Amino acid sequence: MTHRLPLGLPFAAALLATTLLAAPALADTDFPPAITVTGEATVSAPPDQAQIDAGVTTDAKTAREAAEANNVTMGKVLAALKAAGIAEKDAQTSRLSLQPQFANRTPSSPNTPPSIVGYHASNRVTIKLHDVSKVASTIDVLVGAGANDIGGLNFSIAESSKLLDDAREKAIADARRKAEIYAKAAGVTLGAPLSISEFGAAPAPMYRAKMATAGFAAPTPVAQGEETLSVNVTVSWSIKEK
């Protein structure tokens, strides 16, 4: 008895053989020999600008009394900032709130709805300083005018992109140094970079200080320190045998 193969089988077998023969060449093209390393670099510089978060909080029996008292004090704070040379564009309201204050429930009546015993008004402003030497004096101006909640102090670098570019060059140099070590140990020659990807190109967390809400009896001491910016790059370098 004669067994006949399906007509499509020889073509399918030929196609499969062609695919298998071409697979190694395709793999070599898509995945050339390479060494992949990560280069790192950091640069530091003193900050040249600062941001202060300050505000006025007021408590009163009624919402109207709390809001009016808060408005009066905050008006004095803004006027004091202007008199100190702070431009209007550098002082921006960041939060404004008026909330009721409730009495605590007693153990004897846990299901009784809490009653309102007063109101809490808050008005916060963010001040940007282009001269870090004025940080301490600005805080003193705020407190002297009636600000009773200095919530945070941030230092930063205005032209951080220039420092980051310097860090990028150093990170690439660090990646090449590491790749050359691996290439020498593996007995291969380092070629051109195949891909470069960057991550972490941002300033390190800015210095933040939680300030006391009470008035300062003496000039406020402030340490600005330095800002550190870091860059990490991942580079794949082509390699070939010596």
VENJODA-V146808 format. One record per residue. RES is the residue in three letters. SS is DSSP state (a for helix, b for strand, c for the rest). PHI is phi in radians with two decimals (* if undefined). Layout:
{{RES;SS;PHI} {RES;SS;PHI}}
This chain:
{{MET;c;*} {THR;c;-1.74} {HIS;c;-1.81} {ARG;c;-1.75} {LEU;c;-1.38} {PRO;c;-1.03} {LEU;c;-1.03} {GLY;c;-1.38} {LEU;a;-1.18} {PRO;a;-1.00} {PHE;a;-1.13} {ALA;a;-1.12} {ALA;a;-1.14} {ALA;a;-1.13} {LEU;a;-1.12} {LEU;a;-1.11} {ALA;a;-1.09} {THR;a;-1.10} {THR;a;-1.12} {LEU;a;-1.16} {LEU;a;-1.18} {ALA;a;-1.45} {ALA;a;-1.05} {PRO;a;-1.04} {ALA;a;-1.11} {LEU;a;-1.15} {ALA;a;-1.14} {ASP;a;-1.12} {THR;a;-1.29} {ASP;a;-1.36} {PHE;c;-2.25} {PRO;c;-1.23} {PRO;c;-1.01} {ALA;b;-2.73} {ILE;b;-2.10} {THR;b;-1.98} {VAL;b;-2.37} {THR;b;-2.02} {GLY;b;-1.80} {GLU;b;-2.26} {ALA;b;-2.77} {THR;b;-2.33} {VAL;b;-2.32} {SER;b;-2.21} {ALA;b;-2.76} {PRO;c;-1.19} {PRO;c;-1.17} {ASP;c;-2.11} {GLN;b;-2.62} {ALA;b;-2.48} {GLN;b;-2.34} {ILE;b;-2.01} {ASP;b;-1.89} {ALA;b;-2.40} {GLY;b;-2.90} {VAL;b;-2.16} {THR;b;-2.04} {THR;b;-2.41} {ASP;b;-2.02} {ALA;b;-2.71} {LYS;c;-1.21} {THR;c;-2.03} {ALA;a;-1.10} {ARG;a;-1.10} {GLU;a;-1.12} {ALA;a;-1.13} {ALA;a;-1.17} {GLU;a;-1.14} {ALA;a;-1.12} {ASN;a;-1.16} {ASN;a;-1.09} {VAL;a;-1.10} {THR;a;-1.17} {MET;a;-1.16} {GLY;a;-1.07} {LYS;a;-1.15} {VAL;a;-1.13} {LEU;a;-1.14} {ALA;a;-1.15} {ALA;a;-1.16} {LEU;a;-1.12} {LYS;a;-1.11} {ALA;a;-1.14} {ALA;c;-1.46} {GLY;c;1.67} {ILE;c;-1.42} {ALA;c;-1.17} {GLU;a;-1.03} {LYS;a;-1.19} {ASP;a;-1.71} {ALA;b;-2.23} {GLN;b;-2.23} {THR;b;-1.15} {SER;b;-1.88} {ARG;b;-2.80} {LEU;b;-2.44} {SER;b;-2.55} {LEU;b;-2.48} {GLN;b;-2.28} {PRO;b;-1.28} {GLN;b;-1.93} {PHE;b;-1.84} {ALA;c;-1.29} {ASN;c;-1.25} {ARG;c;-1.21} {THR;c;-1.65} {PRO;a;-1.03} {SER;a;-1.31} {SER;a;-2.41} {PRO;c;-1.19} {ASN;c;-1.65} {THR;c;-1.30} {PRO;c;-1.01} {PRO;c;-1.16} {SER;c;-1.71} {ILE;b;-1.40} {VAL;b;-1.92} {GLY;b;3.02} {TYR;b;-2.36} {HIS;b;-2.12} {ALA;b;-1.89} {SER;b;-2.47} {ASN;b;-2.41} {ARG;b;-2.04} {VAL;b;-2.36} {THR;b;-1.88} {ILE;b;-1.95} {LYS;b;-1.80} {LEU;b;-1.99} {HIS;c;-1.66} {ASP;c;-2.37} {VAL;a;-1.18} {SER;a;-1.23} {LYS;a;-1.68} {VAL;a;-1.08} {ALA;a;-1.08} {SER;a;-1.17} {THR;a;-1.19} {ILE;a;-1.09} {ASP;a;-1.11} {VAL;a;-1.13} {LEU;a;-1.06} {VAL;a;-1.14} {GLY;a;-1.11} {ALA;a;-1.51} {GLY;c;2.13} {ALA;c;-1.16} {ASN;c;-2.06} {ASP;b;-2.54} {ILE;b;-1.62} {GLY;b;-1.55} {GLY;b;-2.99} {LEU;b;-2.38} {ASN;b;-2.09} {PHE;b;-1.87} {SER;b;-2.71} {ILE;c;-1.96} {ALA;c;-1.19} {GLU;c;-1.76} {SER;a;-1.26} {SER;a;-1.09} {LYS;a;-1.15} {LEU;a;-1.19} {LEU;a;-1.14} {ASP;a;-1.10} {ASP;a;-1.12} {ALA;a;-1.16} {ARG;a;-1.09} {GLU;a;-1.08} {LYS;a;-1.18} {ALA;a;-1.18} {ILE;a;-1.12} {ALA;a;-1.07} {ASP;a;-1.17} {ALA;a;-1.12} {ARG;a;-1.10} {ARG;a;-1.01} {LYS;a;-1.17} {ALA;a;-1.12} {GLU;a;-1.15} {ILE;a;-1.11} {TYR;a;-1.13} {ALA;a;-1.09} {LYS;a;-1.11} {ALA;a;-1.16} {ALA;a;-1.58} {GLY;c;1.27} {VAL;b;-2.19} {THR;b;-1.88} {LEU;b;-1.42} {GLY;b;-1.87} {ALA;b;-1.41} {PRO;b;-1.19} {LEU;b;-1.62} {SER;b;-2.72} {ILE;b;-2.38} {SER;b;-2.28} {GLU;b;-2.00} {PHE;b;-2.63} {GLY;b;1.35} {ALA;b;-1.44} {ALA;b;-2.72} {PRO;b;-1.08} {ALA;c;-1.11} {PRO;c;-0.86} {MET;c;-1.19} {TYR;c;-1.16} {ARG;b;-2.20} {ALA;c;-2.18} {LYS;c;-1.54} {MET;c;-1.66} {ALA;c;-1.23} {THR;c;-1.62} {ALA;c;-1.39} {GLY;c;-1.19} {PHE;c;-1.57} {ALA;c;-1.41} {ALA;c;-2.24} {PRO;c;-0.92} {THR;c;-1.25} {PRO;c;-1.40} {VAL;c;-2.36} {ALA;c;-1.95} {GLN;c;-1.51} {GLY;c;1.08} {GLU;c;-2.28} {GLU;b;-1.73} {THR;b;-2.00} {LEU;b;-1.98} {SER;b;-2.24} {VAL;b;-2.39} {ASN;b;-2.13} {VAL;b;-2.24} {THR;b;-1.88} {VAL;b;-2.17} {SER;b;-1.83} {TRP;b;-1.87} {SER;b;-1.24} {ILE;b;-2.33} {LYS;b;-2.59} {GLU;b;-1.19} {LYS;c;-1.21}}
